[in-house]
């Protein structure tokens, strides 16, 4: 989403929809007007405490209390799969975004091991009421509702954070997990095994879903897969950046590791990879007429 946020002019309005406590740290973008919307108020749960100076509005995604063409950018970070009234919500999103705006969408691939496990663990789909199994079909549908073209995409990897005992916000419905969450070292080894299997056998065990970019994007979206997802906080980090800041270190006889710059958790380090899925082609940002 930062490909969009980093290049918005001062005063731009950003809608973080279905964001709980915020999909990004609003303190990093003080020049933007950041509005977080969710059906649950941050005051109802400690885990939903806003990340930075958000203006919070309690509302349903299918009845947004904003005027048409209000927002320069909309962030839908792991939220579409939770909307009980998906089509009305998509219509509302298309209504409130500006014609020259941009939208970021991150959703799980329902066919992956990660999402199947999530729905199994949380029972009754664990809040995932919408299952998406085709990236191209989803992109085409969203583009139609938003009135904006698809301009970029990236495969997202899984960290299985919802199983981590140390995770601050393990996910909605965590009280319904039928067993105690896993110790972090065990989860770390499990995610490493999934990555190794993907590299050696061409499987998709460590894949989570897709990131899709629509509308007015000022830069090309890199399709490189970033497998270094923290098992505790769930943040993704580019491999070259981790090497550049000295966070990744190779130990003798052991797999290389890195210390997450966001939360300090230890993770196994994996080089970035070329995108293996159906979104391998480059999408050029639309040029101005």
N, C-alpha and C positions, 0 to 999 in steps of 0.2 A: 504493500500500500504506500510505502514511502516514495516510490517512483512518482506517485501523484502528489502527495502532501508536500514533498520537498520543493516543488516548483509552482505552487499556488501563490499568486500575488497577495500581499498584505490585505487583510479585510475579507478574504474569501470565507464563505460559509461552508462548513463541513458537517455532514450528518453521519454520525456513527450509530448505525441502526442495529438493534438487538445486541448491544455492546456490553451489557452488564456494567462492569466498572470501567469500561473503555478499552478499545482495541489498540490504542496507542497512547503514549504519554503526552497529554496536551501541553505540558510544560515545555516540551521540545518545540512547540509551534505557537509561541505567544502572540504572533502576528495574525493568527487565524481565529475565526469564531467557531469553536468546536462545540457541537451540540450532540449529546448522547441521549438515545431514546431506548427505553426498554419497558416491558410491562411490570418489571419488578424494580422497586425503588432501592437505591443504594443504602438507605436507612434500614431496609428490611434484612440486610445481611452484611456481615463484616467483609465477606469476600467480594462484595460488589462495590467497595469503596472506590470512588472515581480516581483515575490515574491522572492527576493534574487538574487544571482549572476548566473542567467541562461545565457547560450549562446543561443540567439534566432535566429531561422531560419524560414523565411517565405516560406512555401511550402505547396503543396497539399498532403494529406495522400496517394493518389493513385500514386504519383510520388515522392518518397522520395529520396533526393539527397545524399544518403549515400551508402557506399559499403556494400556488403553482410556480414552478421555475424559481424556487428559492435558493437551492444549494448548488455551489460550484463543484462539489465533490461529495460522493456518498461512499461510505465504507460498510461492506457487508461481510464481516469477518467471522466465519463459522456460525452464521445465523439463519440462512435460508432453510437449512434442514430442520429448523425448529418451528418455523411459521406454520401454524395450524390452518390458516387461510392464505395459502401461497399466492394464488392468482390475484386476489384483491390487493395483497401486499405489493406484488410486482407492479400492478397498475398504479398504486400510490407512489412507488419509487419513481416510475417513469413520469409521473405528474410533477413531482417536486424538484427533479433535477433540471438544471438549465440545459438548453439545447447544445451549448458549447462546454458542458460539464464533463466530468469523468467519474467512473464507478469502479471500485475494486470489490471483487467477490472471491471468497475462499470457501470451498465446500468439500465434503468428503466424497470419495468414490465408494458407493455402496458395495461394490464387488471386491473391495480390498480386505485383507486380513484385519487391518486396524479397525475399520468401521464395523465389520461383522463382530469382532470381539467387543467393541464398545456397546453395540446393541444387545449382545448376549449378556454382558456383565450387568448392564443397567436394566435389563429385562424390559419387555414391552417397548423396545426400541430406545429407551432411555432419553426420550425427548426428540429423537430423530424421526419426525413424522413424515418427512419427505426424503425419498431415497433416489439418488442420482447415479445412474450406471453408465451414461454415455456423455463424455465431455463435449463432443461436437454438437449433439442434440441440445444439451443444456445451454451452450453458448449461443446457439441460434435462437432458442426460446427467449433467453434473457435479452439478447440484442433487440428482438422484436418488441418486447414490453418496455424496455428502456428508451427505445428510439435512438440508440447509440451503437456504432459498429464495434465489433471485437477488434482490439488493436494489439493484444498481447496475451500470453498465457505462460504458465509454468507448472510443472509437476511438483506437488508438495509431498514431503516425507513425514512419517509419523514418529512420535517419540514415546507414545503410550503413557503420557503424563498422567492420565486419569487413573493409572494403577499405582502411582508413586505415593508412598506414605508421607513424603516430605512436601508434596505439592501443596501450595497455598490454597489453590482453588481447583480441586480435582475434577469438577464438572457438576452439572445439574444432576440431581438424583443420587449423589454419592452416598447418601444415607441408606440407599436401597442395595448397595453392593453386598452380595451374599457372603463375602469373606473379607478379612482384613487386607488392605492394600499391600503391595509388595515392598520389601526393603529396596532402597535405591540401588545398592550394588547388584542385586539380582536382576532388577529391571535394566540396569546398564548392560549387563551381559546378554540379556535377551535381545535388546535392540541391536547390539553388535552382531549377534548371530544372524539376525534377519538381514542386516546389510551385507554380510559375507555371503549369505545364500543368494541374494540378488545379484551380486557381482559375479559369482561363479556359475550360477545356473540360470540366470536371466529371469528370475521370478520377480514378483512385485510385492513381496512380503513387507517391505519397509515403506511402501507408498501409502500416503494418506488420501490425497485427492488432487484438486486443481486450484490454482489461482488464476482468475480471469480479469482482464482489464478492458474496459469499454470507454469509448469517447475520446475526449481531447487530452492526449498524452503527449508531453513535451519531449519524451525520450523513448528509445527503443527498449522493450522489455527483454531482458536476457532469459533465454529458455533453459539455462543451466540449472540442473537439479542440485539443491543444497541439502545434503543429508545430515549436516551437523545441527540437529535439533536437540536442544537441552531436555534431558529427561525430567528435570524438575520444574522449570518455568515455561518450557515449550517454545522458546525463541529460536529462530533459525539464524545461523551466522555463516557468511561466505568463508570458504576455506582459505582463500588468499588473504582475507582481512585478518583472520585468526593468526595466520603465520606472520603477517606484517606487524601486528601488535605484540607478538611474542606469547600469545595465549596458548598456542599448541606446542607441545614438547614431546620429543621421541625419547623413550626410556629403553635402556638395553634389555633385550629379551622380552619386552612387553610391547603391546600395541600402543601407538601414539595416542596421547590424550590431550584434551584442552580444558581449561577452566573457563566456565561460562562467564563472560564479562557482565552479564545482567544479574545473575544470582549467585555466582561463585561455585556452582556444582561442577563436579568432575565428570567429563564425558569422553567417550572414545572419539578420536579424530578420523574423519574419512574425507578424501579428496572429492571435490565437486565433480559432477558427471554431466555429460550431454543428455538432454531430455530423450527418454526412450519411448514416449507415448505418441498419441495421434496429433499432438500440438507441436511437432518438431519444426514446422515451417515458421519462418519469421513473419511477424505482422508489422508492417510499417505504420507508424502514426500517420493519420490523415494530414495532408498538406493543406494549407490555407489557400483558398481560391484567389 
